[in-house]
Amino acid sequence: MDSHDLSLVHTGTVIEETKLTLEQLCDACGVQTDWVVSLVEESIIEPQEDTEGERSLWYFSGASLVRVRSALRLQRDLGVNLAGIALAFDLIEELDNLRAQLKKMRHD
C-alpha cells in the first residue's frame, strides 16, 4: 500500500482486500503499536500472519481498521476498557446475528 492508498484510508474509504501493516494501521488510526497489540491479545482484532524467514509479520484487513477506530471511540469517548470493548463487539455481533435471523424468518 502506498501513501496515496493510505490517504484514502484516512478519508474513510476502506478497501477490504487491502492488507495494512501494523505500522500503517497505527498511522491510519493515530494510535501506538502497543495499543493495537493489546487489541489483538483481547481478540478484538485478528491479524493475518505472513512469515518471512524467521520473522513473522502481521497484516490487517479493512475490517480491522474499522474495529480499531470503533474501539478507540469506545475507549476515548466512553472510557470503556479493553475487556469492555471486546464484550461490546461480541454483543453487537450477536445482535446483528439475531437481526439477520429475524429478517430471514419474516421473509419465510
C-alpha positions as CSV (number, residue, x, y, z in Angstrom):
1,M,0.0,0.0,0.0
2,D,1.5,3.3,-1.0
3,S,0.9,6.7,0.6
4,H,-1.9,7.6,-1.7
5,D,-3.8,4.5,-0.7
6,L,-3.2,5.2,3.0
7,S,-4.6,8.7,2.5
8,L,-7.8,7.1,1.2
9,V,-8.0,5.2,4.5
10,H,-7.8,8.5,6.3
11,T,-10.7,9.9,4.4
12,G,-13.0,6.9,5.0
13,T,-12.5,4.7,2.0
14,V,-11.9,1.1,3.3
15,I,-10.9,-1.5,0.8
16,E,-11.4,-4.9,2.3
17,E,-8.8,-6.6,0.1
18,T,-6.1,-4.2,1.2
19,K,-3.6,-5.5,3.7
20,L,-2.3,-3.0,6.2
21,T,0.9,-3.5,8.1
22,L,0.9,-2.9,11.9
23,E,2.6,0.5,11.3
24,Q,0.1,1.5,8.6
25,L,-2.8,0.6,10.8
26,C,-1.4,2.6,13.7
27,D,-0.8,5.6,11.4
28,A,-4.3,5.4,10.0
29,C,-5.9,5.3,13.4
30,G,-3.4,7.6,15.3
31,V,-2.6,5.0,17.9
32,Q,0.5,3.4,19.4
33,T,1.5,-0.1,18.4
34,D,1.3,-1.3,22.0
35,W,-2.4,-0.5,22.0
36,V,-3.1,-2.4,18.8
37,V,-1.2,-5.4,20.2
38,S,-3.4,-5.2,23.2
39,L,-6.5,-5.3,20.9
40,V,-5.0,-8.5,19.3
41,E,-4.4,-10.0,22.7
42,E,-8.0,-9.4,23.7
43,S,-9.2,-10.9,20.4
44,I,-10.8,-7.6,19.3
45,I,-8.9,-7.8,16.0
46,E,-7.1,-10.7,14.4
47,P,-4.0,-10.2,12.3
48,Q,-3.2,-12.3,9.3
49,E,0.3,-13.6,9.8
50,D,2.9,-13.8,7.0
51,T,6.2,-15.4,7.7
52,E,9.4,-14.0,6.1
53,G,12.3,-16.2,7.0
54,E,12.5,-16.3,10.8
55,R,10.4,-13.1,11.1
56,S,6.6,-13.1,11.4
57,L,4.7,-10.1,10.1
58,W,1.2,-9.0,10.9
59,Y,-1.2,-7.7,8.3
60,F,-4.7,-6.3,9.0
61,S,-7.8,-6.1,6.8
62,G,-10.1,-3.1,6.3
63,A,-12.5,-4.6,8.8
64,S,-9.7,-4.5,11.4
65,L,-9.3,-0.8,10.6
66,V,-12.9,-0.2,11.2
67,R,-12.8,-2.2,14.5
68,V,-9.8,-0.3,15.8
69,R,-11.4,3.0,15.1
70,S,-14.6,1.9,16.8
71,A,-12.6,0.6,19.8
72,L,-10.7,3.9,20.0
73,R,-14.0,5.8,20.1
74,L,-15.4,3.5,22.8
75,Q,-12.3,4.0,24.9
76,R,-11.9,7.7,24.3
77,D,-15.5,8.9,24.4
78,L,-17.0,6.4,27.0
79,G,-14.0,5.3,29.0
80,V,-14.5,1.6,28.2
81,N,-11.6,-0.7,28.9
82,L,-10.3,-3.4,26.6
83,A,-12.4,-6.2,28.2
84,G,-15.5,-3.9,27.8
85,I,-14.7,-3.2,24.2
86,A,-14.4,-6.9,23.5
87,L,-17.7,-7.5,25.2
88,A,-19.4,-4.7,23.3
89,F,-18.2,-6.1,20.0
90,D,-19.4,-9.6,20.9
91,L,-22.8,-8.2,21.8
92,I,-23.0,-6.1,18.6
93,E,-22.2,-9.3,16.6
94,E,-24.8,-11.3,18.5
95,L,-27.4,-8.5,17.9
96,D,-26.5,-8.5,14.2
97,N,-27.0,-12.3,14.0
98,L,-30.3,-12.1,15.8
99,R,-31.5,-9.3,13.4
100,A,-30.5,-11.4,10.4
101,Q,-32.3,-14.5,11.8
102,L,-35.4,-12.4,12.4
103,K,-35.3,-10.9,8.9
104,K,-35.0,-14.4,7.4
105,M,-37.9,-15.6,9.5
106,R,-40.1,-12.7,8.3
107,H,-39.3,-13.5,4.7
108,D,-40.0,-17.2,5.0
